[in-house]
Amino acid sequence: MSVSSSRPPTVYITRKVHFNAAHRLHNPEMSDEWNQDTFGKCNNPNWHGHNYVLEVVLKGSPDPKTGYVYDLGRLKHVLQERILDKVDHKNLNLDVPFMSGIIPTSENVAVAIWSELQTSLSTDLLHCVRLFETERNWVEFFGPNQTSP
């Protein structure tokens, strides 16, 4: 491999997965009127759902022995175990322990997923959690001490 710099190259790798989940945007500390005015249809007491797309971006230098920043097969397993098994076809408000007490906006879900992944992936490796609620609406979280590139 030829690199013009003496420093190892930084490479970004991404794994994309999807899950289906229901939720309700509701702040129990506020009135029903406030919740309805603030969250509109997303405050439906009978829930609503999304077909979420999750992209997890890792960064690092390719290992000289393998050429990998991180084995994508291993990342697939981590995402299945740490995230998908816990959120797919679940109610984010009621069924997901790592979302307990959190208003499940896309922003908060992305931050919670980052926190959940930190138990398996180092923050040096974990670069971005990108969560698509719809094709037109998504959020990105680069960690508590990072800024976007």
C-alpha positions as semicolon CSV with decimal commas, in nm:
position;residue;x (nm);y (nm);z (nm)
1;M;0,000;0,000;0,000
2;S;0,132;0,339;-0,092
3;V;0,048;0,642;0,119
4;S;0,208;0,980;0,063
5;S;0,219;1,066;0,435
6;S;0,428;0,895;0,699
7;R;0,118;0,869;0,920
8;P;-0,112;0,571;0,869
9;P;-0,426;0,659;0,671
10;T;-0,755;0,711;0,853
11;V;-1,033;0,510;0,693
12;Y;-1,406;0,525;0,773
13;I;-1,614;0,208;0,747
14;T;-1,992;0,185;0,778
15;R;-2,237;-0,092;0,857
16;K;-2,603;-0,027;0,771
17;V;-2,885;-0,217;0,942
18;H;-3,257;-0,161;0,983
19;F;-3,517;-0,219;1,249
20;N;-3,886;-0,155;1,302
21;A;-4,004;0,000;1,626
22;A;-4,296;0,187;1,778
23;H;-4,277;0,486;2,006
24;R;-4,463;0,781;2,147
25;L;-4,315;1,123;2,199
26;H;-4,446;1,232;2,536
27;N;-4,298;1,420;2,829
28;P;-4,478;1,299;3,144
29;E;-4,366;1,611;3,332
30;M;-4,572;1,830;3,098
31;S;-4,947;1,860;3,044
32;D;-5,137;1,659;2,784
33;E;-5,208;1,986;2,603
34;W;-4,840;2,079;2,594
35;N;-4,747;1,731;2,468
36;Q;-5,009;1,746;2,194
37;D;-4,905;2,097;2,089
38;T;-4,536;2,004;2,093
39;F;-4,538;1,655;1,944
40;G;-4,859;1,651;1,738
41;K;-4,931;1,314;1,575
42;C;-4,616;1,172;1,733
43;N;-4,792;1,203;2,072
44;N;-5,059;0,947;1,975
45;P;-5,139;0,755;2,297
46;N;-5,168;0,437;2,089
47;W;-4,812;0,474;1,953
48;H;-4,684;0,496;1,598
49;G;-4,393;0,326;1,427
50;H;-4,101;0,369;1,191
51;N;-3,883;0,156;0,969
52;Y;-3,553;0,289;1,101
53;V;-3,221;0,265;0,919
54;L;-2,912;0,274;1,137
55;E;-2,562;0,339;1,009
56;V;-2,266;0,297;1,241
57;V;-1,940;0,449;1,121
58;L;-1,606;0,337;1,260
59;K;-1,274;0,507;1,194
60;G;-0,918;0,396;1,217
61;S;-0,612;0,282;1,031
62;P;-0,614;-0,051;0,851
63;D;-0,436;-0,322;1,046
64;P;-0,117;-0,415;0,859
65;K;-0,187;-0,790;0,902
66;T;-0,555;-0,791;0,795
67;G;-0,612;-0,467;0,607
68;Y;-0,920;-0,413;0,825
69;V;-1,006;-0,112;1,035
70;Y;-1,251;-0,350;1,203
71;D;-1,392;-0,681;1,082
72;L;-1,736;-0,596;0,938
73;G;-1,860;-0,947;1,021
74;R;-1,774;-0,878;1,382
75;L;-1,947;-0,538;1,364
76;K;-2,257;-0,709;1,222
77;H;-2,258;-0,938;1,527
78;V;-2,207;-0,647;1,772
79;L;-2,496;-0,450;1,615
80;Q;-2,723;-0,755;1,623
81;E;-2,648;-0,834;1,987
82;R;-2,617;-0,484;2,136
83;I;-2,889;-0,304;1,935
84;L;-3,113;-0,499;1,697
85;D;-3,205;-0,781;1,934
86;K;-3,317;-0,513;2,182
87;V;-3,508;-0,271;1,954
88;D;-3,642;-0,457;1,650
89;H;-4,021;-0,495;1,661
90;K;-4,028;-0,338;2,006
91;N;-4,186;-0,036;2,168
92;L;-3,901;0,204;2,243
93;N;-4,092;0,354;2,537
94;L;-4,180;0,026;2,706
95;D;-3,959;-0,262;2,588
96;V;-3,605;-0,128;2,558
97;P;-3,412;-0,102;2,886
98;F;-3,147;0,135;2,747
99;M;-3,427;0,378;2,648
100;S;-3,596;0,372;2,989
101;G;-3,705;0,720;3,099
102;I;-3,587;0,882;2,774
103;I;-3,822;1,057;2,530
104;P;-3,753;0,846;2,217
105;T;-3,690;1,121;1,964
106;S;-3,448;1,025;1,688
107;E;-3,190;1,246;1,858
108;N;-3,221;1,064;2,190
109;V;-3,233;0,720;2,025
110;A;-2,906;0,792;1,840
111;V;-2,735;0,904;2,164
112;A;-2,867;0,597;2,348
113;I;-2,744;0,366;2,071
114;W;-2,398;0,528;2,091
115;S;-2,393;0,467;2,467
116;E;-2,502;0,107;2,420
117;L;-2,231;0,046;2,159
118;Q;-1,959;0,189;2,385
119;T;-1,974;-0,132;2,587
120;S;-1,840;-0,320;2,281
121;L;-1,658;-0,058;2,072
122;S;-1,400;0,192;2,191
123;T;-1,471;0,562;2,151
124;D;-1,150;0,587;1,948
125;L;-1,305;0,348;1,696
126;L;-1,669;0,462;1,713
127;H;-1,703;0,768;1,491
128;C;-2,072;0,826;1,418
129;V;-2,419;0,689;1,474
130;R;-2,654;0,795;1,194
131;L;-3,023;0,713;1,242
132;F;-3,281;0,757;0,967
133;E;-3,637;0,783;1,095
134;T;-3,759;0,835;0,737
135;E;-3,588;0,886;0,402
136;R;-3,603;1,261;0,464
137;N;-3,536;1,280;0,839
138;W;-3,220;1,161;1,009
139;V;-2,981;1,250;1,285
140;E;-2,608;1,202;1,334
141;F;-2,428;1,174;1,665
142;F;-2,048;1,194;1,680
143;G;-2,012;1,124;2,049
144;P;-2,009;1,349;2,352
145;N;-1,661;1,487;2,285
146;Q;-1,655;1,495;1,906
147;T;-1,773;1,735;1,641
148;S;-1,878;1,651;1,289
149;P;-1,600;1,626;1,029
